[in-house]
């Protein structure tokens, strides 16, 4: 039925949708990306990026110029011209930890309204288990032409800052299907990536995503809990993590002690999985403890700053890093932003810098002084904080920083530097778990 290149529609051009659509075009497919925000579509058609993601801008421009990648506000246009429709709309958290599926429902109805022939409808958004059943039910209910279709779950495993790389070189590709009918076409779409494929039922595919992200969050909280023990015992959490990570059953990734996890995925998916379990009759107490440890890690770091400075009020504190992690401009649920807000609440004056997230952070940190050079941040500061693990912060001119600070106190929330070296340079150096 289908032959490469496929005709693909992506509904939603956020991080997931834009990366997915662009990378599908990069491997040779014809892609139409739909978004209901006219300004964003206009920006993308002009070759301008609404987000920062390494390598993405170049691929968007390249594939748009080649005619393989288009942007529109018309769901009707995108669906009619495509054989496979990917839904990549937001699924934001609600106050009780559950997920707002109103965007999913709205897009499902829009697709149903313009469906005139068989299509494969692929859910790319992170959704609670059994959402696929609801999407299928909604399309069937509102589809006037009563044509056949298949609903598939195809969860994404993209890390912000490494999303293009993760898409083009995935660990695995998961398809959750109701029948074998769409499997051949789906495999054909992803064939250029030469990645392992897992074909399962829709409910299992949806659970794979939440279970994966929750486990990674657990791993981060575990090493952060270990870091507390390391500090109390005079041990080094980096050495402990290295020793643990050499065990193939454990692995070294996600064993970096820090301020805690943040971003738009881990906190949301953790809360959602706890709520999903609750609705299915299970108290996932282990994951609630993961949340608790993550919150305590921030409190412990703030207390470390307060204990060292004695009084935070009226102190000038420099903060390096505002995005929730390196290689992104995303400040959603950012531990760095949360720390800044806590310090401001305590009465500190803030001087801040981030390589990519400054514009977005200005909308939140309205009283902070934004610097255009990381080496200017320490000047006149009572303390300096490293809040995001940007590699370039390792190149900070430490001699200049020490001389220009009122007090050479550095709080390293990402363990970028070695304690002995920092102390040899004359810093009062406080890191995590060391």
N, C-alpha and C positions, 0 to 999 in steps of 0.2 A: 504493500500500500504506500509506504513512504520510501523515498530514496534521498540520500544525502546529496546536497545540503538540505536540511530541514527548514521549514518555515515556522518560526517560533515567535510567540508573543509573550512578553513579560509584563505583567500588570503590577506596577509599583517600582519606583526607581530610587529606593533607599540604598543602604549599603549592600544588602543582599541582591536586590533586583538589578541594580546598575552593574555590579560586578558580574553577576550571572549572565545578564544579557550581553555585556561586552565580551566576556570570555567565550560565550557560545559563538559570537560573530568571529572572534579570533580563530576558532578552530574550524571556521568555514560555513557556518549556518547563516541564514537570512533572518534577522531579528528586528522586531518592532517592540520598543519599550513604551509602555503607557504609564502616564502619571496624571493625576487630576489637578496638579498645580501648574497652571500655565506659565508662571515665571520660571519654574524649574525646567520645564520642557524648552522654553525659549533659550535659557542659559545653556542647556545641553546641545541644542541645535547650533549654538554659536561656538561650541567647543569649550565652554567654561564648566568647571566642575563645582557641584554643590558640596562636595566632601573632599577631604584629602585622603588618598589611599595610594601608596607607592606603586607606580607603574600604570595606574588606571587611566590617567589623563592621556597618556601617549596611545594607549590601546583604543580609547574612545575616538580620538581624532583619526587614527589610522583606519579603523573599520567604518567610521562614518564616511570618510573620503572614498573608501572602496565600495560604498553603497550597501554594505552588509548590515549596517546598524542605523536604525531610524528611531526618532522620538516623536510621540504624539500624545494629545490629551484624549483621543477618541478610543474608548474600549471597543466600540463597534468595529472600527477600522482595523484595530489590532487583531481581534478575534477572527473576523471574516477572512483576513489575508493569511492566517496561520493554521497549521495542522495540530500544533501542540501549544497549549496555553499554560504558562507558569504563573501562579499567584504568589507574589512576594510583597504583600502589604503589611503594615505594622500590626503587631499584636501586643499592645501596651499592657502593663500591669494595672490592676485595680487595687483599691485600698486593702481589700481582704486577701490579696495575694493571687487571686484568680486572674484570668486573662480576658481582656476586652476583645471579643471576636466580632464586633460590629463591622469592622472593615472587611473581614472575611465574608460576612453575610451579604454585605452590600455588593462586593465584587462578584460573588456567586450569582446574585440576582441579575447583575448587569450582563454577565456571560450568558446566563439562561435566556435573557431577553433577545440576544442576537444570534443564538445558536441555530444554525440551519442545516448542518451536516455533522457527521461524526467527528468528534474532537477528543483529544486526550487532555484532561484538566489536571495539572500537576500542582500540588500544594507544596510550595517551597518555604513558606513562613513557618516559624516555630509555633506549634499549636498543641493544645492538650489532646490526649488520646481520645479517639472517637470523633474528632472534628471532621475527619474525612467523611464519616457517615452523614454528618449534618450538611456538609457541602454538597454531597450527592443528593440528599433529600431536597435541599433548597433548589438546586438546578432542575431536578425532575419536576418539582412543584411549579416552578415559574417558566419552564421552557414550553412555549406555545406550540412549537413545531413537533415536539415529542420525539426528537431524533435520539439516536443512541450516543452515549459518551462513556468515558471511563474516568474515574477520579483516582489519582495516584498520590501517594505521599513520597516526597523526595527531599528529605531534610538536608539542610546545608550545614557544613562544618567549617565555616570560614572564620579565621581569626582576623579581627581588624588590625591593620598594619601589615598583614601578610596574606590578604584575601585573594589577590590575583595568583600568587604562588600556590596557595592552598587549593584554588579551583583547578588550576592547570596540572597540579601534581598531587591529587588527593590520595589519602590513605585507603579510602573505600568510597563506593557510591551505593546508596541504599534506595531501593524501590519498594514501596509498599503498595501492593496491587490487589484488586478485587477479583481479577481474572488474569489469564495469561495473554489476553488480547493485546494490551499495550506494551508488553515486555520487549518485543523485537524492536519496535520504534524507539523506545527509551534507550536500549542498548546501542542502537545505531547513533543516536544523538551524542552519547558520551564515548563512543568507540575511539575517537582520536586521542583520548586521554590514557588509554591502556591501563585502566585501574581495576582492582578487584570489585566485583559487583555482588551485592547482597540483595536477593529478591525474597521478599517476605510479605506478610499481610499488612494492610494499612495500619491497624492499631499497633502492631509491633514496631513498624517504622517510626510512627509518631513517638513511641516510648523510647526508642533508641536515642533520639536527640536529647530529650530531657534527662534520661539516665546518664548519658555521656557528660553533659555539662555539669550536672549535679556532682558526679564523681570527681571531675576536675576541680570544682569548687571545694569539695571535701579534702582533696589532696593539698590544696593551698592552705586551708584552715588547719590541717593536720601539722604541716611544717611550721606554721605560725604558733601553734600550741607548743610544739617542740622547742621553738625559739625562746619561749618564756622559761622553759626548764633549763635551756642552755645558759641563759643569762644568770639564772639563780645558781647554777653549778659551776660557772666559770668556763663553760665549754664554748665551742664555735659551731654555730648552726650550719655554716657553709661546709665544714668538714663532715658533720653528721649527714647532711643531705648528699654529699658526694659519696660517702660510704654506702648510704641507702640506695642511691641511684645506680650503683654498679650491679645491683641485683636486677636481673632481667625481668623478674616478676614485678618490680616496682618502677624502675626507670627514673631518670633524673629530672625530666620535664615536670613543671608545675611544683617543684620543691624549692622555690625561692622565697625565703622569708621576706616579708614586706609590710606595708601599711594595710594590706588586705586586698581582696579582689573587688572590682567595680565594673563599670561599663554597662551596656544595655542588655547583655545576655545573662551572665552568671547570676546576678541578684534576682533578675526577673524569672529566669528558668528555675532557679532553686525554689522561690516562693510558689511558682506555678506547680512544680512537682509535689511539693508538700500539700498544696490544696487538692491536686488531682488524687493523691493518695487518700486524703481525708474523705473526699467524695466517694471513693471506692471502699471506704471502711477501714483504712489503715492509718495509724498514727506514725508518720515517718519522723520519729523523734531524733534520729541520727542527723537528719538534714537541718532540723531546727537548731541543733547544737552547732552545726557548721555556721549558720547565720550568727549565732551568739558569739562564737569565737571571732568571726570577722569583725563584728561590732566592737568587741573588747580590744581587738588589736589597735584600732584607731584611738580608743580611750587611753590605752596604755602608752601610745606614742605621745599623745597630748600631755599626759601626766609626766612623761620623761622630759618634755620641753619645760613644763612648769617647774618641776623639781630642780632643773639645772639653772633656769633663769630666776627662780624664786617668785618673781612677779612678771606676768606677761603684759599686763596693762602698760601702755605707752612705750613698749619696746618696739624697735624697728626690726622686722624679721623678713629676710629675703627667702623667696620660695622659687625653686627651679623645678618646673614641670607643672602643668595644669591639666593636660589630657589624662584619661584614665590609664593609658599605657603608652608605650613608645609607638612611633610611626602612624599616629592618627591625630586628627584634630577633634575627636569626639570627647566631650566632657560630661556625657550622661553618666550619672552615678559614679563620678570620678572621685577616688579617695583624696586626690590632691585638692580638688575643689572643696570637698567636705572638710579637709584640714584647714584650708584658708578661711572658710566660714567660721570654724571653731575658734581660730586664732583672732579673727576680727571680733567675735562675740566676747572674747576675753580682753579686748581693748588694744590689740596689737596694731601697729601700722605695717602694711604689707608692701613689699616691692617684689614683683613677680615677672617671670619670663617663661615662655614655652616656644619651641621652634615652629609649631603649627596651630596651636589652639588659642592664641591671643584674642582674635576677633570674637570667637564664641564665648570666651571667658569674660570678656568685658561686659557682657549682658548680665552676668551674675555677680562679679566682683567689682562693683561700681566705685568703691572707695579705695581700691588698690592702685598703686602706681605701677604702670606697665613699662618695662624696660625693653629696649631694642637690642640689647647685647647681654648675654649671660654673664660676662665678666664685669659688667657695671652693677649687677644686682647686689653683690656683697658690700659695696661702698657705703660706709656709715651704718651698717647693720649690727645689731646686738647678737644676732644669730642667723645662720643660713640653714635652710632645709632643702633636701633633695627629695622630691615627692613623686617623680615619674622617672622611669629607667631609660631616658633617652641616652644613647651611647655617647653623644657629643658632650654630655655633662662630665664624662671622664677626662675630657680635655680642658676642663676649667683651669684657669691660671691660678693655682692654689697659693703661690707665693704672693701674687698681687692681691688675692682675696684676703689672706691673713693680714697683710699690711693695711688694707683699706677698711677693715671691719673695726667697729668700736671694741668688740670682743670676739676673738677668733673661735667661735663655737659653731660646730657643724653637726646637724642632725641628719643622718643618712637613712632615709626611709626605704631605700632600695639596695643598701649594701654595695654601692658602687666602688667604694674605696677600701683599702686595707687599714685596719686600726693602727697597727704599729707605724706605718708610713705617715699617717695623718698626725699622730702624736709626735713623731720625729720632726714634722714640719711646724709644730707649735700649736696645733689645734686641740681644743677640747672636743673630742670626737665621740659621738653617740650613734651607734647603729642598732641593728635588730638581731638579737640572739648571739651577740659576740662581745 
